[in-house]
Amino acid sequence: MAQKFKVEMNSSGAKALLADPAVVADLLARGGRIRSAAGDGVEVTMIRGGYGGGRPVVFVATETSEAKRDEAINHSLLGSVDSGR
């Protein structure tokens, strides 16, 4: 029979890890690769979100009407998500 065990999270350590500059740089690099693969008119934005406002969140979104049209017809942004892996 499997033994039961308890996992205790270190909240301050997890929060520090998520807000680390290396994690932010990696997220921005992933967003940049997605933007490059999607083409012109796509921008990367980073905000501090989550509970407490410290967790970095990166958005890649269309900014121009041409890019929005291209996304609606060709799914260019959706198709470039794999570039961020």
N, C-alpha and C positions, 0 to 999 in steps of 0.2 A: 504494500500500500504506500502511496506517495505521501511524503511528509508535508505538512503545512508550514509555510513560512510567511513572514510579514515583511513588506517592503516599506521603508520609511523614506519619504522624499525630503531632500534638503532644499527647501523652497528658495532660500537666498542664493544657494549655489546654482540652482537651475536658472534663476532669473539672471544671475551674473553671466552664465554661459550663453544664454540667448541674446544678451545685450553686448557680448564681446565684439570688439572691432573686427576680428577675423570672421565672425559669423556674418556681420553686416557686409563686409567686403565680398564674401562668397555669395550672399543673396543678390547683391548688386551685379556681380559678374554673371550670375545665372540669368538675371533679368536682361542684362545687356546682350547675352547670346540669343535670347528669345527675340528681343527687339531687332537684332541684326538679321535673324532668319525671317522675320515677318515682313521686313521691308520698310519703306519710307512712311512717315506719318504715325509711327508708333513710338511712345515714350515710356520711360521707366520712372516710377515715383516710389520713394520710400517714406514711410511714416512710422512713428512709434505708436504702437497700438497695444491691444490686449489689456488685461486687468493690471492696473498700476501704470500703464503708459510707457513701459520700458522695452517691450518686445518689438523688434524691427519687423515690419511687414512691407513687402515689395509688390507693387502693382505694375503690370505691363498692359497698357491700354492704347487704343487708337485715339489720335488727337486731331486728325484732319478728316474732312468729309470724304476725300478720296480713299483714305485708309479704312474708314468706316464702311464705305461702299464695297471695297475689296474684301473686307472681312465678311460682310453680309453675303456676298456672291461666292467667293472662293475659300472662305474660312482660313485665310492666310495666318492670322494670329493663333487660332486654335491648332492649326497644323504645325506651328513652330514651337509648341510647348515642350516637345521632346528635346529641343536644343538646349534647354536649361538643365538637363540631367547630367 
